[in-house]
Amino acid sequence: MKLKLTILFSIFSLSIVGAQTKVIDSLKTLVKTKISDSVKIKAYGDLCWYYSGISTDSAFYFGNIALDLSKKTNNLNGEAQAYNDFGIIHYKLSNFDTSNTYYKKALVIRLKNKDTLGIGSLYNKMGIAYQRIFKMDSAIYYNTKALEIFESIKNKPYVALVKNNIANIYFNLKQYQKALNEHLDVAKIREHINDEFGLAQSYTNIGNSYLFLKDTLKSVIFYKKGIKIAEKNNYEQELSTLYNNYGTILNNQKKFDKAIIFFNKSLKLREKLNDSYGIASVSQNIGDLYLSTGKMKDAELNLRRGLLLAKKINANELEMKAYKGLLSFFAVKKNTDSVLHYQKLYSIAQDSIFSSRITKEIAEIQEKYDTSQREKEIAQQKEQLLKNELEIKNKNLYALLFGSGFLVFGIVSFGLYKRQQHKKREYNNQLQLKEAQTYNKLQDQRLRISRDLHDNIGSQLTFIISSIDNLKFLTDATNDKFKNKLTEINQFATSTIGQLRDTIWAMNKNEISYEEFQSRLLTFIEKAKSVASNIHFQFKSDVTGTIVFSSIKGMNIFRVFQEAINNTIKYAEATEVNILISENSTNIEFEIKDNGKGFDKNTVELGNGLENMQQRIMEVGGTILINSQPNRGTSIKIVCPKNKTNAV
């Protein structure tokens, strides 16, 4: 029976190859006939596509013909498709950076042509390529842009595809439960639209998520579901993954004989598909299996093969895994020098990839993006309502003018009066419409700046913190002075991230209420108490009315409070700090007093901190008075107008 199935499978595979060969032959015949340039470009592009799974050289040959003819005839769609095809070929070769270079060339043209579906498809491919080289910030950015497009045109298959990619990002960031929830949602969509290929992928991903959530039983159930669909339809790429993953479970269960069968099945398919990334992954798994069974020569051969391929294709995660495998290999062989060498390489690779803080920052970016999107949609709805209102009023106006022609002079005069009143209301509505449009643009700008701050500064600072933590781990335990210095740098970077979040919090608001300001200030005071336990802080507020600051005004006053309290903790040697906020009919007043050692303003040159305080308060139309005497403490008083007219 098994022999019959093998023969049937071979016949099925040959029939597919035969059918593909017939298509290629017909396309080659077509390009030799007298056809239009656009049809010829399409035919050469199809040849490039079909050859991409058979012969890379032939694929590039026909793709270049399509590209040259497109440029010669100024066929932008053909040129974009050629770049897209080159990107796909390089992706299959695991040249992910080169793949994205071609995708970006295609993107420029499709943006110019306003090819919505093509743009979304490229964003999706770029996100996947960045994910393969573990650049997760770029991966989630491009996948989110693709999802926006496909949701807007209600393309369910592509919505499922992109949501699947985003779920894989959560998986790579070790957020396994979140990844599982997303993959289960994607599977429901694919079951609804009868997408068997996508469903096989979803079952693979669901199995992976359950595996890392330590539910092996459910993981095996979904792997077997995926294998059943993939074998039925001969989905070779997905089968290679499922065989590898199921083999991993068998290996962990110490069922080595069964595991090596599935690993070899996966390796054979991946070599056939010329999948360098997949070959590297399964080679490392085979190396781990041989290491467990004591076949040291075979173990080293496969581990080094996996490492060589991982470095060649710049697959950082696989490179890290290979270092870990070789570390275990030399530990078994008791080769101390090699163990230390690969331990160091493993730590360096790990530092460049994983960071729980980076995961948190990406989650915050996603949440901030969702919030800003909702605010933008509300503004757009308001804008549309105002437009509709203007259209209705214009129609009423025309009806009034038409009817007034049949009335006597007095009624005409009354109609003219009504028209004047209408113009006034229309002018007010136009102002409101412009305000809504301005607010909409402002939200876009704030979103972009907020995202840039998180993507660039936030993630870089977080990487610094992670690197410092690893340096502390690797540092000699007796080197206290160096460790203390690393701790200081760590605390400074952490504080800077906190200030960055405060700034972004203010940027995303047009106004800050006094209640929000007070809550933010009290939180900061609580942090100060934990740092300076020897100082007694007393806070009192006599503000009873409703006060609203502009975002910059509120943020500047808050920064002055931070600077003043930090200075007191660092330099004043105080035991008490009193903070009083009061108001009168026109102004709001803030006062910070301490009982520290003070200083002589006539003999001490003001530092950058005090100058920055003065500059911040001047920018928001307020005044600041700093009084201090030696051994009699320091008082800082700020007076700001209640209105926002002087704020930036």
N, C-alpha and C positions, 0 to 999 in steps of 0.2 A: 504493500500500500504506500509506504514511504517512498519507494522508488518511483511509483506512478505519479505521485505528487511532484517529485523532483523533475520528472520528464515534462509534466504539464506546465510547471513553472518556467522551465527552459524554453518550451515552445511559445509560451505567452510573451516572454522577454524578447525572443527572436521576432515575434510578430510586430511588437512595438518598434523595434529597431528597423524592421523592414518597412513599416508604414512611414517612419520618419525619413528613411532613405528615399522613398517615393516622393515625399513632399519636397525634399532637397533637390532631387532630379528635376521635378516639375518647375521649381523656382529657377534653376539654372537654365532650363529651356526658355522660360518666360523672358529673362533678361536679354536673351539673344534676339528676341523678336522686336518689331517696331512698335514700341509702346511709349507713352508719355514719360517725361522725366520723373514726375511725381510717383507714378506706378513703379518705375524702375527703382527709385529710392526705397520705396516700401518693400520691394522684393529683395533688394540687397540687405536691408535691415532684418528681414525675416531669415535670410540665410545666416546672418551674424548670430541671430538668436538660436536657431536650430543647431549650429555648429558649436555654440558655447558649451554644450554638454557632451560634445564628441571630440572636437579638435580646437584647442585654444588658438593656434596659429591661423587656422582657416576662419575662425570667428573674427579675429582682428583684421584679416585680409578683406573680408566682405564688408565689415563695419567701416573700414577706412574708405572703401569705394563709395559707400552710402554717404559718408561725411563729405568727401571731396565733391561729389555730385551735388549735394545739398548746398554747399558753399558756392559752387559755380552757378547754380540756378537760383540762388537767394531763397532757398526753401528752409525757412527757420524751423518749421515743425520737424523736418527731416534731420536737420542739424542737432536739434535738442534730443531727438530720439537716439541718434548715433552716440552722443555723449552719455545718455542714459544707459545704452547697451554696454558701452565700455565700462561704466561703473559697475554694472552687474557682473561682467566677466571678471574684473579685478576682485570683486567681493567673493566670487566663487573660488578665486585663487588665494583668498585670505589676505589680499593686499588692501586692507581697509582704509588706510590713509589715501592711497591712490584712488580707490573707489570713490571716496567723498570729493576728491578733486574734480572728477568727471561729473558727479552729481551736481556740484555747485555750478559748473559750466552750463549744464542743461537747465538749472534753475533760473539763471539770468535770462535765458531766452524765454522760458515758459512764463516767467513773471511779466516780461514785456508783452507776450501774446495773451496774457490774462487767461491762461489755460488752468482753470481751477483744479480739475481732477489731476492733471499732470503735476501741478505744484504740490498738492497734497501727497501724491505718490512719492515724489522726491524727498519731501520732508520725512516721510515714513522710512524710506531707505537710508537716509542720512542718520536718523536716530538709531536704527539697527546697527549700522557700521560703527558709530561712536560707542554703542553699548558693547560691541565685541572687543574694543580696545580699552574698555572700562573708563571711558570719559563720561561719567553718569550725568554731570550737569548739562553737557551738550546733548546727551541722549534724551533726557526728559524734556529739554527745551524744544527740540525738533519734533518729538512725538506729540507734545501738547499742541504745537502749531498744526500738525497733520490732523489731529483729532478735531480741532475747531473747524477745519475745512470740511471734513467728511460728515460731521454732525450737521453742519449748515446745509449741505445738499442731501441729507438723509440717505447716505449710502451705507447700509447696514453691514455688508461684508467688510468694507474698509474700516468702519467704526470698530467692528470686532477685532480686526487685525491690529489696529493701533492700540486699542485697549489691552490687547494681549502683550504688545511690546512694553507698555507702561507697567503692566503686572510683572513682566520679567525684570524690569529695572528694580522694582520693590524687592524681588527675589534676590537679585545680586547685591542689594544693600542689606540683606539679611532680615527684611521685614516679611517673614514667611506667611504669617496669618493674613496680612494685607494683600500679599500676592495671591494667596489661595482664594480669597473672596473675589478678587478681580477675575481670576481665571474661571471660577464657577459661573460668574455673570457672562463671560465671553462664550463659554460652552453652551449656555441657554440660547444665546443669539444664534450660534452656529447650528444648533439642533433645529431651531425654528426655520432657518433658511436652507436646511438640508445641505450644509457645507461639510462633506465628509473629510476633505483634506484638512480644513481648519479644525474640525472636531478631533482628528487624530493628533494634531498639534496641541489642542487644549487638554486632551487626556494625558499627554506627555507632561505638560506643565503642571497639571493638577497632581499627577503622581509625584513629580519633583517636590512640590510644596508639602504634600503629606509626608514625604520622606524626611524632609528637614524639620518638620514638626513632630518627628519621631512616631508617626503612625504608619509603620511598615505595611500592615495589613491592607489599609486603604490604598497605599501607594501601589502595591502589587496589583490590586483590582483595576486601577486606572491604567497602569502600564499594559496589562493584558488586553484591556479594551482597545487601547491605541494600537497595539500590535495586530489585533484582529482586523481592524479597519485598514491599517497600512499594508498588511500582507494581501488583503483582498484586492486593493487597488494598486499594488506595487509602488507605494510611495517610498522610494529608496532612501531619500534624505531623512525622512522621519523614522523609517525603520532602523537606520544606522544609529540614531539617537536612542530609540526605545531599547534596542538590543544592548547598547552600552549601559544604559541606566538600570535595566533589569539585571544585567550581569553584575553591576555594582552591588545590588541588594544581595544576590546569591553569594558574592565574594564576602560581604560583611557577615553573612550567615555561615561562612566557612564551607559552603558547598562549592568547592573550588573546581571540581570536574565540570559541573554544569555552568559555572560562571565563565570559564575559559571558552566554552562553546559559544556563548552569546557575545563575548568580547571579540572573538575571531570573526563571527558573522558581521559585527559592526565594523571591524577593521577592513574586512574585504569590501564592504559597500563603500566605505569612505575613501579607500584607495581607488575604487572604480570612479567615484565622483570627483576625485582629485581635491578632496576637502582637507586642506592642510591643518586647519584648526581641529577638525574632528579626529584626524589621524593622531595629532599630538595628544589629545585628551584620552583616547582609548589606549594609546601606547603607554601612557602613564598608569592607567588602571591595570593594564597587563603587567607592567613592572611591579606595581604594588602586590598583585596576586602572586607573582613568582617570588617576591621577597617573603611573603607569608608562608610559602611552601618550601622555602630554603633553596630555590633554584637561583643562586646568586648571580651567575653569569648572565642568564636570560633577564633577570631583574635589572641589572645595570644597563644592559643593551637597550631595553625598552625605555627605561627612565631617561637615558641620555638622548635617545631618539626624540622623545617627547620634549625635552628641554631645547634641543637644537631647533626643532620646528617652531616652538613657542617664541624663541628669540628671533627667528627669521621673520615671522609674521607679526611681531610686536604684540603678542597676546600676553599681557602683563599677568593676568590671573593664572594662566596655565604655567607661566614661567615660575611664579611663586610656588605653585603646587609641585613642580618638578624639583625645585630646591628642597622642599620638605621631604619628598621621596628619597632624594640622594642623601639628605641628612640622616634619615632612618637607615638607609643602606649602609653608610659608613659607621653608624653607631653599632649595627650588628657586627660589622667587621672589626670594631674597636680601633678604628683609625682616627685618633683624636684630632690631628691637624685638619683632616678633611671635614670632620664634624664641625669644628669651629669655623672653617671656611664657608661651608654651606649654611650654617646657622646665621652668619653675618649677611650672606646674600639673601636668605629668606627674610630676615628682619628688614632689610632695606626695601625689598619688594613689597612687603606687607605695609610698611609705612607709607609707600606711595599710592596704595590702593584703598586700604580700609581705614575708616574713622567714624566712630559713632556720632561725633559732633557734626561731621559733614552730612551724615544721614539726616540729622535733626534740622540742619540748615535748609536742605532740599525740601523737607516736609513743610518748613515755614514758608519757603518760596511758593510752594504749591498752594498753601492756604491763603497767603497774601494775594496770589494771582486770582484765586476763586473769588475772594472778597471784592477785589477791585473790578472783576468782570461783572459781578452783580450790580455794583454801583454804576458801572458804565451802562448796563442794560436799562436801569431805572432812568438814567438821564436821557437815553435814546427814546424811551417810551414817552417821557415828558415832552421831548422835542417833537415827536410825532403827533401827540395830542394837541400841542400848540399849532402845528401846521394844519391839522384838520379843522381846528376852531377858526383859523384865519380863512380857510377855503369856504366854510359854511357862511361866515359873515360876509365874505365877498359876494357869494351868491345872493344873499339877502339884500345886499346893497344894490345889485343890478336889478333885482325885482322891484325894489322901491323906486329906482330911477325910471324904469319902464312905466310904472303906474302913474308916476307924478306928471308925465306928459299929458295925461287926460284930465288933469285937475286944474282948477282956476289958479290965478297968480298967488293967492294967499296960501293954498295948499302946497304949491311949488316952493314958496318961501319956507314953509314948515319942513318940507322935504330936504331943502338945502341945509337947514339947521340940524336936522337929524344926521345928515351926511357928515357935517363938521364934527358932531359928537362921535360918530363912528370912527372917523380918522384918528381922533384922539385915542380912542380905545385900541384901534389897530396899531398905532404907534407904540402904545404901552405893551401890547402883545409881541410886537417885533423886538422890543427891548428884552422881554422875557425870553424870547426865542434865542436871541444872540447870547444871553447869559447861559442858557442851557447848552448851546453849542460850545461856548468857551469852557464851561465846566467839563463837558465831555472831552475836549482836547486836553484839559488839565489832568483829567484822570488818566488818559493815555500816557502823558508825559511822566506823571508820578509813577505809574506802573513800570514804565521803562527804566526810570532812574532807580526805583526800588529793586527791580530785578537785577540791574547792573551792580548795585551795591552788594547784594547777596551773592551773585555769581562770582564777582571778582574779589572784593575786599573781604567779605564774610568768609568765603571758602578758603582764601589764602591765610587769613588769621587762624582759622580752625586747623588748617594743615600745620601751621607753626606750632600750635598747642600740642597736636598729636605727635609731632616730631620731637618736641621737648620732653614729653612724657616717655617716649621710647629711649631718648638719650639718658634720662634719669635711670631707666631700667638697666641700660647697658653700662652705666658708670660704676666704677669701683665703689662699693658700699662705704668705704672709709673716707671718701673724698667729700666731706660735708660742705666745704666751702664752695665747691663747684656745683653741688646739688642745690645749695641755697640760692646761688645765682640763677640756676635754671628755674627754680620755683618763683623767683622775683619776675623773670621774663614771662613765665606762664601766667602769673597773676596780672601782669600788665596787659598781655594780649587778651585775656579773658575780660578785663575791664574795658578794653577798647571795643570788643564785640558788644558788650552791654551798652556802651555809648552809641554804637552804630544802630542798635535796635531802637534806642530812644529817638534817634534822629529820624529813622524810617517811620516810627510811630507818629511823630509830629508831621512828617511829609504827607502822610496819607489822610490828613485831616485839614479842612479849611479853617476850623475853629476848635479851640480847646476850652472847655468849660472850667470854671474854677474848681468844681468838684473833681474833675479829672486831674487837674494840676495838683491839687492837694493830695489826692490818692497817690500820685507818682512821687511826690515829695516825701510823704510818710513812708513809702516803701524804701526810698533811698536812706532815710533816717534810720530805719530798722537795720539796714545793711551796715550803716556806720556804727551803730551800737554793737553789732557783732564783731566789728574790727577793733573798736576802741572801747573795751568794757570798763575802763577806768573813768570814762567821761559820762556824766549824767546829762541827757538831752531832755529839754522841756519844750513842748510845742503848744502854741496857743493861737487860735484864730477867732477874730471878732467879726468876720465877714458874714453878713446875713443876706445880702441882696444877691441877685443873679448877675454874675460877671462872666463875660466870655472874652477870651484872648484870641488874637490871630495865632496861627500855628507857630510863626517865627517869634512872635512876642512871648508866648508861653514858653517856648523852648529856650530862648535867650535867658529869661529870668530863672528857669530851672537850672541852666548851666552855671549861672552865677552862684546859686545856692550850692551846687556840687563843688565848685571851686573853693568857696568860702569854708565849707565844712571840711573838705579835704585839707586845706591849709591849716585849720585849727588842729586837726588830728596829727598832722605831720610836725608842725613847728611851734604851736602855741603853748604846749605843756599845760593845757587847761583841764579842769575837773568838771566844769559846768558849761553848757551851751544852751542859750535861750533863744527860741525862734518865735517871733510875734508877727502876725499878719493882721492888718486893720484897714479900714476904709473910711472915707468921708464922702461928701457929695460929688467930688470930681476925681479924686485920686484913690489908688490903693497903695498901701505902704507895707514894705517888708523890712524886718530888722533881725539881724543875727548878732548876738552878743556872746562873748566868752570871758572867762576870768583868768585867761592865760598871762604869759609874760609880756605880751604887747611889744611895741617897738616905737622908736622916735622917727616920725615922718620927715623931720628936718635933716636927719643924718643918714637915714636908710633910703637907698634908691629903690623906687617901685619896680618890682619884677614883672615879668610877662604876665603872670597870673592876674595881678591887680589891674594892669593895663587892659587885659582882655575883658575883665569885668566892666570897667568903665566904657570900653568900646561897645560891648553888647547892649548895655543899658541906653547909651546914646542912640544906637540904631533904632530902638523902639520908642524914642521920644521921651525917655525918662531921665532921672538924675540919680546919682549915687554919691553918698557921703561916707568916707572912711575915717574913723576917729580911733586913735590908738596912743597909749602912753606906756612907757616901760613899767612893768609890774602892776599895771592897772587894767589889763585886758584890751580887747579890740571890739569895736562896734562897726557894723556895715549896715547902712540904711539906704533903701531903694524906694523911690517915689515914682510911680507911673500913672499916667492918666487912664481912666476907666475905658474911654472910647478907643477904637482901633484905627483912628484916622492917621495917627503917626506911625503905625506899624508898617513894616515892609510887606 
